Amino acid sequence: MNRIIGKCIAGTIGFLAFGPAGLLFGLVLGHAFDRGLWRALQLSGPEADPHDAGPVF
């Protein structure tokens, strides 16, 4: 469920703003958001290893 929320929200906003092209663009942005959010949630859990976070830029 958590991995589709960004796609739904961004796709809806994109479609309402720019039609079918905005829908596709929103889905791409939503996909990127979902991937980043999912990774952040996995790394912030109680069993997360602080050395597994990778470099911070």
C-alpha positions as CSV (number, residue, x, y, z in Angstrom):
1,M,0.0,0.0,0.0
2,N,2.8,2.5,0.9
3,R,4.5,2.0,-2.4
4,I,1.6,3.3,-4.5
5,I,0.4,6.4,-2.6
6,G,2.9,8.7,-4.2
7,K,2.0,7.5,-7.7
8,C,-1.7,8.0,-7.0
9,I,-1.3,11.5,-5.6
10,A,1.2,12.7,-8.2
11,G,-0.7,11.1,-11.1
12,T,-3.9,12.7,-10.0
13,I,-2.4,16.1,-9.7
14,G,-0.6,15.8,-13.0
15,F,-3.7,14.7,-14.8
16,L,-5.8,17.5,-13.4
17,A,-3.1,20.0,-14.2
18,F,-1.9,18.9,-17.7
19,G,-4.1,16.0,-18.8
20,P,-2.7,12.7,-20.0
21,A,0.9,14.0,-20.4
22,G,0.7,15.3,-16.8
23,L,-0.5,11.9,-15.7
24,L,2.5,10.2,-17.1
25,F,4.9,12.8,-15.7
26,G,3.1,12.6,-12.3
27,L,3.4,8.8,-12.2
28,V,7.2,9.0,-12.9
29,L,7.6,11.6,-10.1
30,G,5.4,9.6,-7.8
31,H,7.4,6.5,-8.5
32,A,10.6,8.3,-7.5
33,F,9.0,9.6,-4.4
34,D,7.7,6.1,-3.4
35,R,11.1,4.6,-3.8
36,G,12.7,7.3,-1.7
37,L,10.1,7.1,1.0
38,W,10.2,3.3,1.1
39,R,13.9,3.4,1.5
40,A,13.8,6.1,4.2
41,L,11.2,4.1,6.2
42,Q,13.2,1.0,6.0
43,L,16.3,2.8,7.2
44,S,14.5,4.5,10.0
45,G,13.1,1.4,11.6
46,P,14.2,0.2,15.1
47,E,16.5,-2.5,13.6
48,A,18.2,-0.1,11.2
49,D,22.0,-0.2,11.1
50,P,23.3,3.4,11.1
51,H,26.3,2.3,9.0
52,D,24.0,1.0,6.3
53,A,22.6,4.5,5.4
54,G,25.4,5.2,2.8
55,P,27.1,8.5,2.2
56,V,25.3,11.8,2.8
57,F,25.8,14.5,0.2
